[in-house]
């Protein structure tokens, strides 16, 4: 069975700086997930440039099949050691997980990766070797479904330095214990990263003394979502679009009253409306046996897209966004599913023109629903998930 991974990160910028000196690069190929965390020396613009260069170089070279030796040698030649401090201009960690379950982890002067398995921290079997004169820690192992791998910059480890109850900072062991204890309460990699960063921010009293980044990779099975919206351009395709929606093992969503009516007719199952107005701006859901979520169309999709855009925004999700995602309205429910319970999204989009949603003289591609579908696809792909779009 091929594994999947949910990847996300969160960063805190050092107090009084405008740019983060840490950089995370998340890549996905046909057979592997790659997560790179680079920490530039110092803070601010200089550190941001150094970490960005490091992560981009490593990511590009790994995607091209370069060896670790070639990657490290290139980094060393590009970013030499600081002659004053005798430390590297940028440190890094690379976690590469193949879809067959094999994994490769390499660390250069970054805090050790935390593996939480079955609710407890588990040591990773590292070996040390020198590459181009630098000490590198690396490990090859097999992942398990349910594993959580957490990479952090040293800002997380140093959080709370100088405080009476934590004079030497949070420390790796306390950070690991906290993360393991919070996992049962956090759904998805993004919430885990956000929760650990929030705790570090509390230890810094809201004024981070260093750039702090938490990057999380959770190993999951494939979580497939089918979303149908809009009636087909040709009514003869009604059966095909519903068959596509109901195929395989997936979480099924229908957006739109006409779409729901078509599915009800084709499945020969009653469509049952509800009166649960949890949000006066979003119409309530309906019930249809075999479909997990049936919603209104444009208003609900627009709310979901708005939340997904906030999630993928450069500033990253915050407490207010998670509060919105946890609401019971249909838009929040769609966004929550796509963020936390989806690895592959299949969109089945009907091309019939709804006169209520656009000027009938305009082509389908300029319609509101098509615009929302395009924005939804872009946002989900930006999260590193696969999206397949089929028109009817």
C-alpha positions, 0 to 999 in steps of 0.5 A: 500500500502506498503511503501519503503525507500531510505536510505543513509548517508555521514560523515566528519572526524574531521580535522587531524583524520583518522577515523570517530567517528560517525557510521551509521548502515542501516538494512532492514528486510522483514517488516521494515527499520532501520537506526541507528546513533551512535556518540562516545565520542571524536574523532579518534580511540576511538570514532570510536570503541565506536560508532561501538560497539553501532551501532552494538549492537543496530542493532543486538538486534533490528533485534532479536526483543529486546525491547528498555529497553533491548537495552539501558540497554545493551548499558549502561552496555557495555559503562558506563558513563565517570566518568570525564565528566559525559556524555555517551560514545556514543549517538545514534538515531534509526529510524525504519519504517515499510512497513505498514507506522508505525514508531518508533524513539528513541533518546539518547542525539543526535540532534533531527531528522528532518522531512521534509514534503511537503517542510517544517520542521514538528515537531515530537511528542516526549515523554520523559521517563527514561530507566535504569536511562537515559532520552530517547526521543521517538516517534511513528507515521505514515510516508507519501510517500514523507517524508524525515527524517534526522538524524545528529550528533552534528558535523553538528549542531556545524559547523561554531562555532566561525565564525563572522556571526555564532558565536554559530554554524550552529544550528539545526534551520538553518540546518533544513531550509537549508535542507528543501530548498535544497530538491527540488534540490537533487534527492535521499537520498544520494544527500541530505546527501552529500549536507548537509555535503558539506554545513557543511564542508564549514562552517568549512572552510574545516577543520571539528572541529568535526566528522559530519554525516548526515543520510537520509531516504526518504519514497517512493513507490516501484520503480521497475527496470527490466534489461535484458542482454544477449540472452537465452541459448535456443532460445526457451526461447526468448519469456519468457525473453521478457515477464519477462522484460515487466511484471508489472509496471517497468522501463525497461532496455536492455543491449546488441545489441542481446538482443535488437534485440530479444526484437524488434522481440518478441514485433514486434516493430522497433529498432531505433538506434541513433547517440548521442555519448555523450561519445566516449567510450560508444556506443549510445543508441537505441530506442524501444517503451515500453522500457525506455533505450536500450544500448550496452552490456559489455562496458556500463555495465562495466561503470555502475558497475564502478560508482556503486562501487565508490558509495558504496566505503567506502569513499562514493560519492563525487562531481566528482562522482555526476558529472559523474552520471549526464552525458548523456551516457548510463552507467551513466544513468543506474547507476543513475537509480539504485542509485536514482530511484530503490528500487527493481531490477530484472535481467533477464540474458541470458546464451548464450555465446558471443564469442566476450566477452570470450574464448569459451572454458571457461564456462559461469560463467567465462565470462565477462558479468557474472562477470559484472552481479555479480558485479552489483548485489553485488553493488546494494544489498550493497545499501540496495536494493532487487535484484532478478536474473533470468537466461534463 
